[in-house]
Amino acid sequence: MYTHTAIIAKALKIPAVLGMHNITHHVSAGDTVILDSIKGKLIVNPDEKTIELFRDKAKAYHDENKV
């Protein structure tokens, strides 16, 4: 099932990380999260420097891929 989801997400340029078992044990309502689909990880409650870094990465990705 994961493979089909990954293929569709990639084709539609939707960031996705699959197979994150027990994620609800690590993330609570109100937490800030960053989805790093390039490295396949989720960053929970990042600091401001990390948030800014990923904002820049997201902008570069959108500019590059005209999303």
Contacts in CASP RR format, 6 or more apart in sequence:
PFRMAT RR
TARGET T0000
AUTHOR 0000-0000-0000
METHOD contacts of the structure
MODEL  1
MYTHTAIIAKALKIPAVLGMHNITHHVSAGDTVILDSIKGKLIVNPDEKT
IELFRDKAKAYHDENKV
2 18 0 8 1.000
2 19 0 8 1.000
5 16 0 8 1.000
5 18 0 8 1.000
6 16 0 8 1.000
6 18 0 8 1.000
8 14 0 8 1.000
9 15 0 8 1.000
9 16 0 8 1.000
13 65 0 8 1.000
13 67 0 8 1.000
15 35 0 8 1.000
15 37 0 8 1.000
16 35 0 8 1.000
16 37 0 8 1.000
17 35 0 8 1.000
17 36 0 8 1.000
17 37 0 8 1.000
17 40 0 8 1.000
17 41 0 8 1.000
17 42 0 8 1.000
20 42 0 8 1.000
23 42 0 8 1.000
26 42 0 8 1.000
26 44 0 8 1.000
27 33 0 8 1.000
27 42 0 8 1.000
27 44 0 8 1.000
31 44 0 8 1.000
31 45 0 8 1.000
32 44 0 8 1.000
32 45 0 8 1.000
32 46 0 8 1.000
32 51 0 8 1.000
33 42 0 8 1.000
33 43 0 8 1.000
33 44 0 8 1.000
33 45 0 8 1.000
34 42 0 8 1.000
34 43 0 8 1.000
34 46 0 8 1.000
34 50 0 8 1.000
34 51 0 8 1.000
34 54 0 8 1.000
35 42 0 8 1.000
36 42 0 8 1.000
36 43 0 8 1.000
36 54 0 8 1.000
43 50 0 8 1.000
43 54 0 8 1.000
46 54 0 8 1.000
61 67 0 8 1.000
END
